[in-house]
């Protein structure tokens, strides 16, 4: 087995001094023989950007702050929802409805008032990524979609910056360090994005809450090593964790010697197949409202209509709440051809909010199913407008 990819020395110069209060606060670091005063001063001088104050961002931000990283940037344009609290431990009940970046800032400053927090309450995209990244030494990517991961990889490569990547889904997690100047980038691990719908998001497939802490803490460990120059980083290695078996395994990843260097950002939604390519006939996706669906179901119950109501969510979502009379066929089983739906049948397709079902209806129509329709707003709209007593998630 090849040796781990070598990285240069400490990423950050040490700060001139620690205050008396800081010396007391970080004393358990300072007495570590391999760490000591100089490493702590490097942490104080470091500027780290965390993308996402969600599942992975929560433990990462808290432990970076506790460790004494001097400046923390947070990129997040979302607000706290009650369903976040199962895993996003930087937020609390009192923060529901508040901007995640602001909620995270409050928790960080309560933990360590010596940390400067910079909020970037925007959606990261090709238009702002380079400007935001330029102000930081190191990036931590805890996002849950492929388009943003490729954007982070390319922006970091253009600027010559290292970044720590983490990913979680259900009971599995992955973590690595990417630095195109000295080793592989995310594109070396995933040269091509998986087809849309092939990999569910955490909102679709679920995630064990504590997995966020397990992977997030490893991400912080890597950040500390990069900043201070101690230990051996995960550059060139991917750790894969299975929480059910409590096992870790390691994959090696190398820089593709034939890969052209990244010199500019591109359209990442299109690269990941998230920008639908439509013909003239497909400019308007056939859609029905939940009120129209309610009337259709009433007619079907009376024997006046015959059609299928297809639910393309995941089994766990279907167990929580469903529309009576629907049939569960998860999106990926349709898109990968595992399930063949009759193209001659009249079909109404729904998911949680309308995105996955739109993908499926577009796919079915391309296969010749001219009587497939998307249910606008999905089951969330159904609950809001038709059956408000049903649970939401």
Secondary structure, 3 states (H helix, E strand, C coil): CCCCCCCCCCCCCCCCCCCHHHHHHCHHHHCCCCCHHHHHHHHHHCEEEEECCCHHHHHHHHHHHHHCCCEEEEECCCECCHHHHHCCCCCCHHHCCCEHHHHHHHHHHHHCCCCEEEEECCCCCCCCHHHHHCCCCEEEECCCCHHHHHHHHHHHHHHCCEEEEEEEEECEEEEEEECCCCCCCHHHHCCCCCCCCCCCCHHHHCECHHHHHHHHHHHHHHHHHHHHCCCCCCECEEEEEECCCCEEEEEECCCCCCCCCCCCCCCHHHHCCCCCCCCHHHCCCCEECHHHHHHHHHHHHCCCCCCEEEECCCHHHHHHCCCCCCEECCHHHHHCCCCCCCCCCCEEEECCCCHHHHHHHHHHHHCCCCCEEEECCHHHHHHHHCCCCCCCC
